[in-house]
Amino acid sequence: MKTIAVIGGGAAGLMAAVTAAKAGAKVMVLEHQPSCGKKLLATGNGRCNLTNTQMRPDAYRSQIPQTVKKVLHRFSVEDTLCFFSDMGLYIREQNGWVYPYSRQAKTVLYLLLSEAERLGAEIKTQVEIVDICPERAGWKLNTNRGTFHTDAVILAAGSKASNLPGADGSGYDLAESLGHKILPVLPALVPLVGEGKYFSQWGGLRMDGAASLRVNGKYVFREAGEIQLTDYGVSGIPVFQLSRYAVESVHQKKDTELYVDFFPDMDTKCLEHLLRAQKKKLPFHTWTEILRGIFPEKFCSLPVNLAGRGRDSEMPRRIARQIKHWRIPIRGWKDYTYAQVCMGGVDLRQVDPYTLESRLHKSFYFAGEILDVDGACGGYNLQWAWSSGAAAAMACTSHEERKL
């Protein structure tokens, strides 16, 4: 019977463990926290957006996107839904976003752990890997709880993203110790820090809008939805969707700006006409008071102040433009504790695109976020965890030939 050590008891690691155990392997999961799946429990604000049936073109970002496509083809969204259905999970879908019907991530974790136990996978917690050494026929893992010998290793140790204990990026060190190149690791789904003296005034507001990212004077991406206004800048799903590219461009010292349209219901000219009409009806109101009939109270004085002074006849145009084209220079991002995932990681050029086996070492595989793959919000990152975990496990239990 083939023995497999899975390093990391998160989504990718547990998927790998269950898949390998189903194939008849003797599986051991080594998790350095007191329990498995802590980050899984936090996904989707605890509701666990476990996949997405609508694969948007920019769902995944990587320097080698062909590898992502091959892995997702190997274990698809449909395979994922069947996998969890076979374990008894009942789901609900909202515009492609798939959740457990219970709306609780612990339902998904419970089923994974129960299935792993049923199949005989051994889960060892509070295990710190000291080093990994290749042997003539397999691997030796030196840990704080003794030495383990296995035929194959699947490294699914995750990334630095998360405010939970254990998200320390230690997996990168293990991969690097075996000669693997680690591409720069940066937060990917993370709030953005802007330049402005007024953020403390709008902190705590949530407003529908459309955010456009502009890099070196060129608009590159646009996302719409509920934007969270913070005392340091902006957050929310639209900002998260753009943040990967904003972080990358700031890191590369490019001119990075976010333009927010806080009234996407109509164009600038129509908003100007609306403001003129409101002022005509209510000539005794200030412009801030006029805006209080449209926007949240905390927001209303800001566009008026930023529009600058002018004659009453000019103010509707100035205010409308400020509201529709709100410029926020991006100067940075919140740290890893605020991030959902990271970009960068193990260079996919050193990984077989079909099996996720290392090109440097036989019988050593990768799965999950430790690889240079990150997804958009909406279940895509968990789908990568399921697909890569399953692909690695299928490969190391079927003795597939490496496809170079």
Salt bridges, closest charged atoms under 4 A:
ASP58 OD1 - ARG56 NE 2.61
GLU115 OE2 - ARG118 NH2 2.83
GLU122 OE2 - LYS124 NZ 2.82
GLU128 OE1 - HIS32 ND1 3.77
GLU135 OE1 - HIS149 ND1 3.04
GLU195 OE1 - ARG331 NE 2.68
GLU223 OE2 - ARG56 NH2 2.61
GLU226 OE1 - ARG206 NH1 3.15
GLU248 OE2 - ARG244 NH1 3.42
GLU257 OE1 - ARG214 NE 3.68
GLU257 OE2 - ARG327 NE 2.58
ASP261 OD2 - LYS324 NZ 2.75
GLU272 OE1 - LYS269 NZ 3.76
GLU272 OE2 - ARG276 NH2 3.02
GLU297 OE1 - ARG292 NH2 3.59
GLU314 OE2 - ARG311 NH2 3.19
GLU314 OE1 - ARG318 NH2 3.73
ASP347 OD2 - ARG349 NH2 2.70
GLU357 OE2 - ARG402 NH2 3.46
GLU369 OE1 - LYS39 NZ 3.01
ASP374 OD2 - ARG61 NH1 3.90
ASP374 OD1 - ARG244 NH2 3.11
GLU400 OE2 - ARG74 NH2 2.17
